Amino acid sequence: MTANDEISGGRCCSQRWVYVVHITEHFVHISSDTITLPVPMTPAGFDHSSVSLIIVNYNGAHLLPACLDSALATVPAGSEILVVDNASSDGSRAVLADYGAAVRLVPSAHNLGFGRACNLGVAAARNDMLIFLNPDVTFVPGWVSVLTDVLQQNRDIAIVGPALLRPGEPIPDYVPELITEQAAVAGCGLSTRRDTWLALGGFDESFFLYWEDAEVCWRAWLLGWRVVRSEKCYMYHEKSAITGQFGGWDAQRARNSLYTYVKLMRWPVVLAYTVRLLAVCLVKMLRWPHLSAGLLDAWVWNMRELPHTLQLRRTIQAHRIGAYDLLEQRIREHNRQMMASQRRASGRPVRRAT
């Protein structure tokens, strides 16, 4: 692949409107231009049998050896491991140099955040199966084949994610289903086919951190794909080991979640969410005044970007074939699961769904 190549993709056996992804020397730029393609298109020379692991790193030198050693021990032959380094200052690149040709460095002169760095990794990757990762993960043998089998055997699935375990958490003895449909899966472990990913347009580069995974998964649902979690694929994930360095979760959540709702969801749902979010933000600003500037900036940013957001919304709405009812049901299920998980973590009783 050369700089300034234009690559696009479609879904098997059906015409579909897709984003156009412009690969440039430094970034992957996603536009709202659209084209139709009757069959998936992947550039000649790409390997459909192996995977590209795209690990986004920022000051994770202390995490990289365990992650890379585990990856090298568990990936199939022909796979490649790319580390997109977001201008780390902790010696991460020296750690990567110790791995020689086994690990390929994709350097960035600036900290791009997660989604933009993943898009940069896609531009450099050579294989057809893509798996996005953080450096705070280690792997269970056989994990790659479980994910790739799901994608190879189910062309209507755009995205599959693993079951993420805390370090030391036991692997379940029994799971009733091999895959379960999800509103979204975590960005860490998110796996996809190259042609499908390019058809979706990749991660929205408006995000720095947080919600980029939910947005692309919801977008996939609306464009007629499915998003699932493999209940038989496990990774150990030390959550927030990297993202915890940045802080500002409240402001990023407000900014990115509101943008996602306005861009993708039905107007009554957008209105209801906006009212709830505004109430939450006002309470936080009163209780924790130090959060006020960031939360206010989140709302100002959304107002400033509203014309562009509405343009993207019109593009997606014009070519939506997925059912809103199904996506909204999956979101409600996800929210119930999150609340139950939080209750278990706090020792409170879990409410049964009625």
C-alpha positions as CSV (number, residue, x, y, z in Angstrom):
1,M,0.0,0.0,0.0
2,T,1.3,3.4,-0.9
3,A,0.6,6.8,0.6
4,N,-2.6,8.5,-0.7
5,D,-4.1,5.2,-1.8
6,E,-7.9,5.2,-1.6
7,I,-9.3,1.9,-0.3
8,S,-12.9,1.0,0.2
9,G,-15.0,-2.0,0.9
10,G,-18.5,-3.4,0.8
11,R,-20.5,-6.4,2.1
12,C,-20.7,-9.7,0.5
13,C,-23.6,-10.3,-2.0
14,S,-25.4,-7.0,-1.4
15,Q,-25.0,-3.4,-2.4
16,R,-24.2,-1.0,0.5
17,W,-23.3,2.6,0.9
18,V,-20.0,2.9,2.7
19,Y,-17.6,5.5,3.9
20,V,-14.5,6.2,1.8
21,V,-11.3,5.9,3.8
22,H,-8.4,7.9,2.5
23,I,-5.0,6.5,3.5
24,T,-2.4,9.2,3.7
25,E,1.2,9.2,4.9
26,H,0.3,10.1,8.4
27,F,-3.4,9.5,9.2
28,V,-6.5,7.7,8.0
29,H,-9.0,10.4,7.2
30,I,-12.7,9.3,7.1
31,S,-15.0,11.3,4.9
32,S,-18.8,11.2,4.5
33,D,-18.4,10.6,0.7
34,T,-20.1,7.4,-0.3
35,I,-19.8,4.7,-3.0
36,T,-21.6,1.4,-3.7
37,L,-19.8,-1.9,-4.1
38,P,-21.5,-5.3,-4.7
39,V,-18.8,-7.5,-3.2
40,P,-16.0,-7.1,-0.6
41,M,-12.8,-5.6,-2.0
42,T,-9.5,-6.1,-0.3
43,P,-6.3,-5.0,-2.0
44,A,-4.3,-7.7,-3.8
45,G,-1.6,-9.2,-1.8
46,F,-3.3,-9.1,1.6
47,D,-3.2,-12.3,3.6
48,H,-6.7,-13.6,4.5
49,S,-5.3,-16.5,6.7
50,S,-3.5,-14.5,9.4
51,V,-4.0,-11.5,11.6
52,S,-2.6,-8.1,12.3
53,L,-2.5,-7.3,16.0
54,I,-2.6,-3.5,16.4
55,I,-1.4,-2.5,19.9
56,V,-1.8,1.2,20.8
57,N,0.8,2.3,23.3
58,Y,1.4,5.4,25.3
59,N,4.0,5.3,28.1
60,G,3.4,1.6,28.5
61,A,7.0,0.4,28.7
62,H,6.3,-1.4,31.9
63,L,3.4,-3.3,30.3
64,L,4.8,-4.1,26.9
65,P,7.1,-7.1,27.7
66,A,4.3,-9.2,29.2
67,C,1.8,-8.3,26.4
68,L,4.3,-8.9,23.6
69,D,5.7,-12.1,25.0
70,S,2.2,-13.4,25.5
71,A,1.2,-12.4,22.0
72,L,4.2,-13.9,20.3
73,A,3.5,-17.2,22.2
74,T,-0.1,-17.4,21.0
75,V,-0.5,-15.9,17.6
76,P,-0.5,-18.2,14.5
77,A,2.3,-18.3,12.0
78,G,2.1,-15.5,9.4
79,S,0.6,-13.0,11.9
80,E,2.1,-9.6,12.5
81,I,2.3,-7.5,15.6
82,L,2.3,-3.8,15.2
83,V,2.7,-1.3,18.0
84,V,1.5,2.2,17.3
85,D,3.4,4.3,19.7
86,N,1.7,7.6,20.6
87,A,4.9,9.7,21.3
88,S,5.8,7.9,24.5
89,S,8.4,9.4,26.7
90,D,9.1,6.4,29.0
91,G,11.5,4.4,26.9
92,S,8.7,2.3,25.2
93,R,10.5,2.4,21.8
94,A,13.7,1.1,23.3
95,V,11.6,-1.8,24.7
96,L,10.2,-2.4,21.2
97,A,13.6,-2.4,19.7
98,D,14.6,-5.4,21.8
99,Y,12.1,-7.5,19.9
100,G,13.7,-6.8,16.5
101,A,11.7,-7.8,13.4
102,A,9.1,-9.8,15.6
103,V,7.4,-6.5,16.4
104,R,6.8,-3.6,14.0
105,L,6.8,-0.1,15.3
106,V,4.4,2.4,13.8
107,P,5.6,5.7,15.3
108,S,3.5,8.8,15.8
109,A,5.0,12.2,16.5
110,H,1.9,13.1,18.6
111,N,-0.4,11.4,21.0
112,L,-3.4,10.6,18.8
113,G,-5.5,8.8,21.4
114,F,-6.9,5.3,20.8
115,G,-9.1,5.5,17.7
116,R,-6.9,7.6,15.5
117,A,-3.9,5.4,16.4
118,C,-5.8,2.3,15.5
119,N,-6.6,3.8,12.1
120,L,-3.0,4.6,11.6
121,G,-2.2,1.0,12.5
122,V,-4.7,-0.3,9.9
123,A,-2.9,1.8,7.2
124,A,0.3,0.0,8.0
125,A,-1.1,-3.5,8.5
126,R,-0.7,-6.2,5.9
127,N,-3.2,-8.9,6.9
128,D,-6.9,-9.2,6.4
129,M,-7.9,-9.9,10.0
130,L,-7.5,-6.9,12.4
131,I,-7.4,-7.0,16.2
132,F,-7.1,-3.8,18.2
133,L,-5.4,-4.0,21.6
134,N,-4.0,-2.1,24.5
135,P,-0.6,-3.1,26.0
136,D,-2.2,-4.1,29.3
137,V,-3.5,-7.4,28.1
138,T,-2.2,-11.0,28.1
139,F,-3.7,-13.9,26.2
140,V,-5.0,-17.4,26.6
141,P,-3.7,-20.0,24.0
142,G,-6.0,-20.4,21.1
143,W,-7.6,-17.0,21.4
144,V,-6.9,-15.8,17.9
145,S,-8.6,-18.8,16.1
146,V,-11.7,-18.3,18.2
147,L,-12.1,-14.7,17.0
148,T,-11.2,-15.3,13.4
149,D,-13.5,-18.3,13.1
150,V,-16.4,-16.2,14.1
151,L,-15.6,-13.6,11.4
152,Q,-14.8,-16.2,8.7
153,Q,-18.0,-18.2,9.4
154,N,-20.4,-15.3,9.8
155,R,-20.2,-12.7,7.0
156,D,-23.0,-10.7,8.6
157,I,-20.9,-10.0,11.7
158,A,-18.8,-6.9,11.4
159,I,-17.2,-6.9,14.8
160,V,-16.4,-9.5,17.4
161,G,-14.9,-8.9,20.8
162,P,-13.5,-11.3,23.5
163,A,-14.6,-11.9,27.0
164,L,-12.2,-9.7,29.1
165,L,-11.1,-11.0,32.5
166,R,-9.3,-9.3,35.3
167,P,-5.8,-10.6,35.9
168,G,-6.1,-13.8,38.0
169,E,-9.8,-14.1,37.3
170,P,-10.7,-17.8,36.6
171,I,-11.9,-18.8,33.1
172,P,-15.5,-19.9,33.4
173,D,-16.1,-23.7,33.3
174,Y,-19.2,-23.4,31.2
175,V,-20.9,-20.8,29.0
176,P,-24.3,-21.5,27.4
177,E,-23.6,-19.7,24.1
178,L,-20.6,-19.4,21.9
179,I,-21.4,-15.9,20.8
180,T,-23.8,-13.2,22.2
181,E,-25.0,-10.2,20.4
182,Q,-23.9,-6.9,22.0
183,A,-24.7,-3.3,21.5
184,A,-20.9,-2.7,21.6
185,V,-17.7,-4.5,22.6
186,A,-14.7,-2.9,24.2
187,G,-12.1,-1.4,21.9
188,C,-9.4,-3.6,23.5
189,G,-9.8,-6.9,21.6
190,L,-12.2,-5.5,19.0
191,S,-11.7,-7.7,15.9
192,T,-12.9,-7.3,12.4
193,R,-12.2,-8.1,8.7
194,R,-10.3,-5.4,6.8
195,D,-12.9,-5.0,4.1
196,T,-15.7,-4.7,6.6
197,W,-13.7,-2.2,8.7
198,L,-13.0,0.0,5.7
199,A,-16.6,-0.2,4.7
200,L,-17.6,1.1,8.1
201,G,-15.1,3.9,7.9
202,G,-12.9,2.9,10.9
203,F,-12.9,4.7,14.2
204,D,-14.3,8.2,14.2
205,E,-11.3,10.4,14.7
206,S,-13.3,13.0,16.6
207,F,-12.6,11.0,19.7
208,F,-9.4,11.0,21.7
209,L,-10.4,8.5,24.4
210,Y,-13.6,6.8,25.5
211,W,-16.8,5.9,23.5
212,E,-15.0,5.4,20.2
213,D,-15.7,1.7,20.5
214,A,-19.4,2.2,21.3
215,E,-19.8,4.6,18.3
216,V,-18.3,2.3,15.7
217,C,-20.3,-0.7,17.0
218,W,-23.6,1.3,17.0
219,R,-22.8,2.5,13.5
220,A,-22.2,-1.1,12.4
221,W,-25.7,-2.1,13.7
222,L,-27.3,0.8,11.9
223,L,-25.6,-0.1,8.6
224,G,-27.0,-3.6,8.8
225,W,-24.2,-5.6,10.5
226,R,-24.1,-7.6,13.7
227,V,-21.8,-7.0,16.7
228,V,-21.0,-10.0,19.0
229,R,-18.9,-11.1,21.9
230,S,-17.2,-14.5,21.7
231,E,-17.9,-16.2,25.1
232,K,-15.1,-18.7,24.4
233,C,-12.3,-16.2,23.7
234,Y,-10.5,-14.8,26.8
235,M,-8.0,-12.1,27.4
236,Y,-6.7,-10.8,30.7
237,H,-7.1,-7.0,30.8
238,E,-5.7,-4.7,33.4
239,K,-8.3,-2.0,32.8
240,S,-7.3,1.7,32.7
241,A,-3.6,0.8,33.0
242,I,-2.9,3.2,30.1
243,T,-6.1,5.4,29.9
244,G,-5.9,6.1,33.6
245,Q,-2.9,8.3,32.9
246,F,-5.1,10.9,31.2
247,G,-8.0,11.5,33.6
248,G,-10.9,13.7,32.5
249,W,-13.3,10.8,32.2
250,D,-16.3,12.9,33.2
251,A,-15.7,15.5,30.5
252,Q,-14.8,12.9,27.8
253,R,-17.8,10.8,28.6
254,A,-20.1,13.8,28.3
255,R,-18.5,15.1,25.1
256,N,-18.3,11.8,23.3
257,S,-21.6,10.2,24.4
258,L,-23.6,13.3,23.4
259,Y,-21.9,13.4,20.1
260,T,-22.6,9.7,19.5
261,Y,-26.3,10.0,20.4
262,V,-26.8,13.1,18.1
263,K,-24.8,11.4,15.3
264,L,-26.6,8.0,15.4
265,M,-29.8,7.7,17.4
266,R,-33.4,8.6,16.9
267,W,-34.3,12.1,17.9
268,P,-36.6,11.1,20.9
269,V,-33.8,9.0,22.2
270,V,-31.3,11.8,21.7
271,L,-33.6,14.3,23.5
272,A,-34.1,11.9,26.5
273,Y,-30.4,11.2,26.8
274,T,-29.5,14.9,26.5
275,V,-31.8,15.8,29.3
276,R,-30.4,13.1,31.6
277,L,-26.8,14.0,30.7
278,L,-27.4,17.7,31.4
279,A,-28.9,16.9,34.8
280,V,-25.9,14.6,35.6
281,C,-23.4,17.3,34.5
282,L,-25.1,20.0,36.5
283,V,-25.1,17.9,39.7
284,K,-21.4,17.1,39.1
285,M,-20.5,20.7,38.6
286,L,-22.3,21.7,41.9
287,R,-20.7,18.9,43.9
288,W,-17.3,18.9,42.3
289,P,-16.5,22.4,41.0
290,H,-13.1,21.3,39.7
291,L,-15.0,19.3,37.0
292,S,-16.9,22.4,35.8
293,A,-14.5,23.6,33.1
294,G,-14.1,20.2,31.4
295,L,-17.9,19.5,31.5
296,L,-18.7,22.9,30.1
297,D,-16.1,22.5,27.3
298,A,-17.8,19.2,26.4
299,W,-21.1,21.0,25.8
300,V,-19.5,23.9,24.0
301,W,-17.6,21.5,21.7
302,N,-20.8,19.7,20.7
303,M,-22.6,22.9,19.9
304,R,-19.6,24.1,17.8
305,E,-19.4,20.8,16.0
306,L,-23.2,20.4,15.5
307,P,-23.3,21.2,11.8
308,H,-20.7,18.6,11.0
309,T,-22.3,16.1,13.3
310,L,-25.7,16.6,11.6
311,Q,-24.0,16.1,8.2
312,L,-22.6,12.8,9.3
313,R,-26.0,11.9,10.7
314,R,-27.7,12.6,7.4
315,T,-25.2,10.4,5.6
316,I,-25.8,7.5,7.9
317,Q,-29.6,7.9,8.1
318,A,-29.8,8.0,4.3
319,H,-28.2,4.5,4.1
320,R,-29.4,2.9,7.3
321,I,-30.7,-0.6,6.9
322,G,-30.4,-1.8,10.5
323,A,-33.4,-1.6,12.9
324,Y,-33.4,1.0,15.6
325,D,-35.5,-1.2,17.9
326,L,-32.9,-3.9,17.9
327,L,-30.0,-1.6,18.6
328,E,-32.0,0.2,21.4
329,Q,-32.8,-3.2,22.9
330,R,-29.1,-4.2,22.9
331,I,-28.2,-0.9,24.5
332,R,-30.8,-1.4,27.3
333,E,-29.4,-4.9,27.9
334,H,-25.9,-3.6,28.0
335,N,-26.9,-0.9,30.6
336,R,-28.5,-3.6,32.8
337,Q,-25.4,-5.7,32.6
338,M,-23.2,-2.7,33.6
339,M,-25.5,-1.9,36.5
340,A,-25.5,-5.5,37.7
341,S,-21.7,-5.6,37.4
342,Q,-21.3,-2.4,39.4
343,R,-23.6,-3.7,42.1
344,R,-21.7,-7.0,42.4
345,A,-18.4,-5.0,42.6
346,S,-19.8,-2.9,45.4
347,G,-21.4,-5.9,47.3
348,R,-24.9,-4.7,46.7
349,P,-27.7,-7.2,45.7
350,V,-28.3,-7.5,42.0
351,R,-31.8,-6.6,40.9
352,R,-33.5,-9.2,38.7
353,A,-34.8,-8.0,35.3
354,T,-38.6,-7.9,35.1
